[in-house]
Amino acid sequence: MYFTKKLYSEDELIDYTNVLIDTVKVPVIVGGGFRNMEHMNELLNRTNIEFMSMYRPFVAENDFLKKWKEEGSGESRCLMCNNCYRTKKSTCYH
């Protein structure tokens, strides 16, 4: 729903994910363009969300997870332009 613009902000996606987590008895993975480490830490600490799906930040920076673990702050250089997704080559053009 987030990517089809039926939801209008990330907060709506987070709220929906929290409701879903409380409703089902299976792990729920939220996706949606996460690239800011402080924001991801805040969501993991403030919500019931335990899992985040990420793709593009790893294409832009293969050591993104290592930086997040070591530094805990910062932002991926990924601009969420979707070039890596559209071309299906997993190559960052920025």
N, C-alpha and C positions, 0 to 999 in steps of 0.2 A: 504494500500500500504506500509506503514511503516514497518509493521510486516512481510510482504512477501519479504522484501529486494528490492522492486522496487524503494523505496526511500532509499537514502544512509546515510542521517543524519537527526537529529532532525530539523536542520534549514530548510531543504526541507519540512518537515512536517508543520512547522510553516508558511513558505511562502505559501504553498498550502492552509492551513487553512485560512490565511488572504485573499487570492483570493476568496475562497469559501464564506467567510463572506460578502465580497463586492458583490458577485454575487447573493446570495439567500436572501429571505426575511423571513427566519426562524432562530431561534437561532442555533448556531453551537457550538458543544462541542468538544474540542480537547483532545485527549488522547495520551499517548505515553511514559509512564514511568517517570512521574514527581515525583521527590523525594527531590529536593533541594529547600528550601524555598526562598532563595535569587533569584535563577533563575526563579522561578514561579512568584515572585513579579516583576521582571524585564520584563518578558513576558507580564504580565497583564498591566504594565505601558507603554510599548513600542509598543505594537501591538493592533489590534482591537479585540483580543481574550478577551472574558468576562467569558468563562466557561471552566473548565478543568475537565476531567474525571479522577478519581483516584480510585484505588481499593487496590492494593498491599500495599502501605504505611499504610493504615488503618488496614490491617490484621496484619502487623508487629507492629504497634503502634496505638492502638485505640484512643489515645489522640493526634495524629499527628496534626489535625486541630486546636485544642486548643493551642498546642505549637506554631504553625505557627502564629496564631492570637496574642498570647502574646509576642512571641520572634521575629518573623519575619525573623529569620535566623536559619540556621541549616539544617540538612539533616536527612531524615528517615533512620532508621537502615535497612530498606528493601534493599536487594541486587538485586532485580529484577530477582531472580532465577526462578520464576514461579512455585515453588513447591506448593504454595497455589492455583494456578490456575489449574495445571495439576491434582492434586488429588481431586479437587472439594470439599475440606473440609474446605476451608478458614482458614487454619492453617499455621502460619509461622514456618518454621523449622530452622530459624537462630536466 
